Amino acid sequence: MKTLASDNYSGVHPKILQAIIDCNKKHAFPYGDDYYTKKAVEKFKEIFGEKIDVYFVSNGTAANVISLSSVLRSFESVICTDIAHITVDECGALERFTGSKILQLPHKDGKICIDDIKKTLNNRGVDRHTQPKIISISQVTEIGTVYTIDEIKNLVEFAHKNDLLVHIDGARISNAAVALDVSFKEMITDTGVDLLSFGGTKNGMMYGEAIISFNPKLSENLKYLRKQGMNVISKMRYISAQFLAFFENELWKENAKNSNAMAKLLATELQTIPDIKLLSPIESNIIFARIPEKWIKPLQSKYYFYKSEDESNLVRWVTSYDTTKEEILDFVNQIKQLRTK
């Protein structure tokens, strides 16, 4: 059964799975000293620019925690929205490993506001208060919206003027690039972002993410923190080989285009149904909506998805690289049938 629960429910793209099989045919040096890892690093530099450092890790939480750890001392803090993955869905991992506080700010359509960040800086230099060090945003945001290039530039400019750094949680970075019709370099390198958690698992990979540092000074600590963070993976080539396939012939773009297109198709079809209210702009592959509560279980039995723990009629639908038009139309038809009962 296909689902609309999340894009990490999907399987592995056949081309990526084949890359894993191919790299399994011979022995190779461990701990990232292999051909595949070296080639993958070269590919990232081709895409983002030569002046970067790349560190492969097992998952998104590792990427976020290790990258943020590289710039934080225990009395310093991270600024993010109150729905950010690092503060809601990572079990306090950042706080445990850094001793640092997370400063949660309200969001507007999933995005952080510079005026709210300014307020966190009022107690700088006061020894009774944690000292803000880095801003972390999610691209795509947790509600499916996408920061524009100008929004990222403005945020980075403000941050750097105020001695702050900027980290992006890019679990769905490919969906954002497709939504904006820009390259990764235009969105990240050229806007001045300092650290990026680059995601692949939600866009057709089996597992694995990459930490990208755009500042050599920040890179000095990363290789040690990755080891302390239990993410110097012995057979790292099985992550690296995936990224090589991911980037070959822009497979990443093909996958993300389908995810985004299927979400837009679903949203378009749902707008014709009076009982459904879409709650935020459909800019990526995530939809939040309110639907009659009595529809939820019957629909979940056909295409599983998540509903809010706090609000009984609030649901989230997420499309994947392998979601088809036929599946979307069938799901919509299931809804229409429920309306007639």
Long-range contacts (C-beta under 8 A, 24 or more apart in sequence): 1-302, 1-303, 1-304, 2-303, 2-322, 2-323, 2-327, 3-303, 3-304, 3-305, 4-303, 4-304, 4-305, 4-317, 4-318, 4-319, 4-323, 4-331, 5-304, 5-305, 5-306, 5-318, 6-202, 6-306, 6-318, 7-172, 7-202, 7-203, 7-259, 7-285, 7-318, 7-319, 7-320, 7-321, 8-201, 8-202, 9-304, 9-320, 10-204, 10-320, 10-321, 10-322, 10-323, 11-322, 12-204, 12-205, 12-206, 13-204, 13-205, 13-245, 13-251, 13-255, 13-321, 13-322, 15-245, 15-248, 15-251, 16-204, 16-205, 16-206, 16-242, 16-245, 16-246, 16-251, 17-206, 18-245, 19-241, 19-242, 19-244, 19-245, 20-206, 20-238, 20-241, 20-242, 22-241, 23-237, 23-238, 23-241, 24-238, 28-237, 30-234, 30-235, 30-236, 31-232, 31-233, 31-234, 31-236, 32-56, 32-232, 32-233, 32-236, 32-240, 34-236, 34-237, 34-240, 35-237, 36-237, 36-240, 36-241, 36-244, 37-236, 37-237, 37-239, 37-240, 39-240, 39-244, 40-240, 40-241, 40-243, 40-244, 41-240, 43-243, 43-244, 43-247, 44-198, 44-210, 44-212, 44-243, 47-183, 47-184, 47-185, 47-247, 48-184, 48-185, 48-188, 48-189, 48-212, 48-214, 49-185, 49-189, 49-214, 51-214, 51-216, 52-189, 52-212, 52-213, 52-214, 53-212, 53-213, 53-216, 53-219, 53-222, 54-210, 54-211, 54-212, 54-213, 55-210, 55-211, 55-213, 55-222, 55-223, 55-226, 56-208, 56-209, 56-210, 56-211, 56-233, 56-236, 56-239, 56-240, 56-243, 57-208, 57-209, 57-210, 57-211, 57-226, 57-229, 57-231, 57-233, 58-207, 58-208, 58-209, 58-231, 58-233, 58-239, 59-201, 59-207, 59-208, 59-209, 60-85, 60-169, 60-171, 60-197, 60-199, 60-201, 60-209, 61-90, 61-93, 62-209, 62-229, 62-231, 63-169, 63-197, 63-198, 63-199, 63-209, 63-210, 63-211, 64-90, 64-93, 64-94, 64-136, 64-167, 64-169, 64-197, 65-90, 65-93, 65-94, 65-97, 65-98, 65-229, 66-211, 66-222, 66-225, 66-226, 66-229, 66-231, 67-167, 67-195, 67-196, 67-197, 67-211, 67-213, 67-222, 68-94, 68-98, 68-100, 68-134, 68-136, 68-167, 68-195, 69-94, 69-97, 69-98, 69-221, 69-225, 69-229, 70-195, 70-213, 70-218, 70-219, 70-221, 70-222, 70-225, 71-133, 71-134, 71-165, 71-194, 71-195, 71-218, 72-98, 72-100, 72-133, 72-134, 73-100, 73-133, 74-98, 74-99, 74-100, 75-100, 75-130, 75-131, 76-100, 76-130, 76-131, 76-132, 76-133, 76-134, 77-101, 77-102, 77-103, 77-120, 77-130, 77-131, 77-132, 77-133, 78-102, 78-103, 78-132, 78-133, 78-134, 78-135, 78-136, 78-167, 79-103, 79-105, 79-112, 79-117, 79-120, 79-132, 79-134, 79-135, 79-136, 79-164, 80-104, 80-105, 80-112, 80-135, 80-136, 80-137, 81-105, 81-106, 81-107, 81-110, 81-111, 81-112, 81-137, 81-138, 81-141, 81-142, 82-106, 82-107, 83-107, 83-110, 83-141, 83-142, 83-143, 84-136, 84-137, 84-138, 84-142, 84-169, 85-138, 85-142, 85-169, 85-171, 86-136, 86-169, 88-142, 97-229, 100-130, 100-133, 101-130, 103-130, 103-132, 107-141, 109-141, 109-143, 109-145, 109-280, 109-281, 110-138, 110-141, 110-142, 110-143, 110-144, 110-145, 110-280, 111-137, 111-141, 111-145, 111-147, 111-151, 112-137, 112-155, 114-154, 114-155, 114-158, 117-158, 117-164, 121-162, 132-164, 133-164, 133-165, 134-164, 134-165, 134-166, 134-167, 134-194, 134-195, 135-159, 135-164, 135-165, 135-166, 135-167, 136-166, 136-167, 136-168, 136-169, 137-166, 137-167, 137-168, 137-169, 138-168, 138-169, 138-170, 138-171, 139-168, 139-169, 139-170, 139-172, 139-173, 139-176, 139-187, 140-171, 140-172, 140-173, 140-175, 140-176, 140-179, 140-283, 140-284, 140-285, 140-286, 143-279, 143-280, 143-286, 143-288, 144-263, 144-280, 144-281, 144-282, 144-283, 144-284, 144-285, 144-286, 144-287, 144-288, 145-280, 145-281, 145-283, 145-284, 146-175, 146-176, 146-179, 146-180, 146-283, 146-284, 147-176, 148-180, 149-180, 149-182, 149-186, 149-187, 149-191, 152-187, 152-188, 152-191, 152-193, 153-191, 153-192, 156-191, 156-192, 156-193, 157-192, 160-192, 165-194, 165-195, 165-215, 165-218, 166-192, 166-193, 166-194, 166-195, 167-193, 167-194, 167-195, 167-196, 167-197, 168-193, 168-195, 168-196, 168-197, 169-197, 170-196, 170-197, 170-198, 170-199, 171-197, 171-199, 171-201, 171-202, 171-209, 172-199, 172-202, 172-203, 172-284, 172-285, 172-286, 173-198, 173-199, 174-199, 174-203, 174-252, 174-253, 174-255, 174-256, 175-203, 175-256, 175-259, 175-260, 175-284, 175-285, 176-284, 177-253, 177-256, 178-253, 178-256, 178-257, 178-260, 179-260, 179-283, 179-284, 188-212, 188-214, 189-214, 194-218, 200-242, 200-243, 200-246, 200-252, 203-246, 203-252, 203-255, 203-256, 203-259, 203-321, 204-246, 204-251, 204-252, 204-255, 204-321, 204-322, 205-242, 205-243, 205-246, 206-242, 207-239, 208-238, 208-239, 208-242, 208-243, 210-243, 254-321, 255-321, 256-285, 256-321, 258-319, 258-321, 258-322, 258-323, 259-284, 259-285, 259-319, 259-320, 259-321, 259-323, 260-284, 260-285, 260-319, 262-319, 262-320, 262-323, 262-324, 262-325, 262-328, 263-287, 263-317, 263-318, 263-319, 265-325, 265-328, 266-317, 266-319, 266-328, 266-331, 266-332, 269-328, 269-329, 269-332, 270-332, 270-335, 273-332, 273-335, 273-336, 273-339, 275-339, 276-335, 279-314, 285-318, 285-319, 285-320, 286-316, 286-317, 286-318, 287-316, 287-317, 287-318, 288-314, 288-315, 288-316, 289-314, 289-315, 289-317, 290-314, 290-315, 291-315, 291-335, 292-338, 294-338, 295-335, 295-338, 298-334, 298-338, 299-331, 299-334, 299-335, 299-338, 302-330, 302-331, 302-334, 303-327, 303-331, 303-334
